[in-house]
Amino acid sequence: MRATRALVHLDILKANISAIKKRVGENTRLCLPIKADAYGHGAVRVAVAGIRAGVSYLAVASIQEGAELRSSGIVAPILLLSLPIPEELNDIVASSLTPLVADIDFARQLSQAAGKQGERVGVHLKIDTGMGRIGCRPEASLELARSVAALPALTIEGCSTHLAVADSLEPSDLAYTEGQLDRFDEAVAAIREAGIDPGIIHAANSGAVVLHPRASYDMVRPGLLVYGYQPVPSRSQLVQTRPVMELETKIVFIKKLREGETVSYGRSWTAPSDTLIATLPIGYADGLPRSLSGRHQVLIRDRLYPLVGRICMDQCMVNLGPQSELERWERVVIFGPDPRGASADDVAQALGTIPYEISCGVNRRVPRVYIE
Ligand SMILES: *Cc1c(COP(=O)(O)O)cnc(C)c1O
């Protein structure tokens, strides 16, 4: 196996899930978003570890993601968070996925497809209370519920909404989230009053798990927190989690550079004095963003060393200083849970992005190694 690997600490994942369960309480179920290959961690292994840790629902974005889980033998309910196109309806039924339903037209087509296969499909109604993405308007939710309840091959198993600014402490954002939850409560109450069972009520992403206990309802859908990153860094004490992914590599070459000599494409870095340069077999094609050139420090043993020069497609360089006892083949941590080194969140912050993009960006050619 190559030196560059993504260690996936399933023990940390399980501890993170326990911390979330403690926060939301015994009676709230956990839905684990494992879209985008579990945010880059590997969907099947994360799903199995999550279920063992007490997760009751999984969530994916595409039918293919759901089908892959089914073919690996996973039987837990799988929510489909994004809307499919009509050609995919048969596959939803065949893979026993649980889609979100946002309009009557789609619900009818789905019911027909299910009926033809002699199956029933459980669905969750999606109510748009202010995300502006998918979902029916709150005032249309009762009519949608009535129509879906009347369809022969569909069963309403849940009602959900999605929050746009649940991770923000800005007073106007806190108020916006409260408004979203008020509209959601009203819509669900109307469905109940009409004698229709709304099923499992859920709204909370990671931000809401931390900041809006009111949004926990019957089930929460935190992704980021499960993978160990904080949606609201200043409130990290509320649900303590650690990063699950550790991106590591090894030093494959060490050489001495003389003062004035340069490193990598574009010669953007010049040795200010004689120094030792280590080469690492990891580059932007592995998911180490090129824009991180000159803006990152790696952890070797217990010290940080700066990346120097441009990050190449498959390799990058580290300045070890004028003298070093470090040797070739030494382990190098790019990011991970060790507090002495950077996390994917630190990388994201250096680049003005979010940790989701960093963990999802670790390329498929980087083998995932699972630590139980
Ligand atoms: C991705 C997703 C989540 C999880 O969001 P996090 O910010 O990772 O907690 C929850 N709900 C929906 C609908 C999503 O698409």
The ligand as a MOL file (V3000), in Angstrom:
LIG
                    3D

  0  0  0     0  0            999 V3000
M  V30 BEGIN CTAB
M  V30 COUNTS 15 15 0 0 0
M  V30 BEGIN ATOM
M  V30 1 C -25.9560 17.0860 4.3920 0
M  V30 2 C -27.2230 17.2550 5.1090 0
M  V30 3 C -27.2700 17.2060 6.5010 0
M  V30 4 C -26.0190 17.1330 7.3590 0
M  V30 5 O -25.4550 18.4210 7.4940 0
M  V30 6 P -24.2220 18.7150 8.4590 0
M  V30 7 O -23.9930 20.1580 8.3240 0
M  V30 8 O -23.0770 17.8940 7.9270 0
M  V30 9 O -24.6090 18.2980 9.8120 0
M  V30 10 C -28.5090 17.2310 7.1110 0
M  V30 11 N -29.6430 17.3400 6.3800 0
M  V30 12 C -29.6280 17.4420 5.0360 0
M  V30 13 C -30.9120 17.5670 4.2790 0
M  V30 14 C -28.4190 17.4220 4.3530 0
M  V30 15 O -28.4140 17.5260 3.0290 0
M  V30 END ATOM
M  V30 BEGIN BOND
M  V30 1 1 1 2
M  V30 2 1 2 3
M  V30 3 2 2 14
M  V30 4 1 3 4
M  V30 5 2 3 10
M  V30 6 1 4 5
M  V30 7 1 5 6
M  V30 8 2 6 7
M  V30 9 1 6 8
M  V30 10 1 6 9
M  V30 11 1 10 11
M  V30 12 2 11 12
M  V30 13 1 12 13
M  V30 14 1 12 14
M  V30 15 1 14 15
M  V30 END BOND
M  V30 END CTAB
M  END
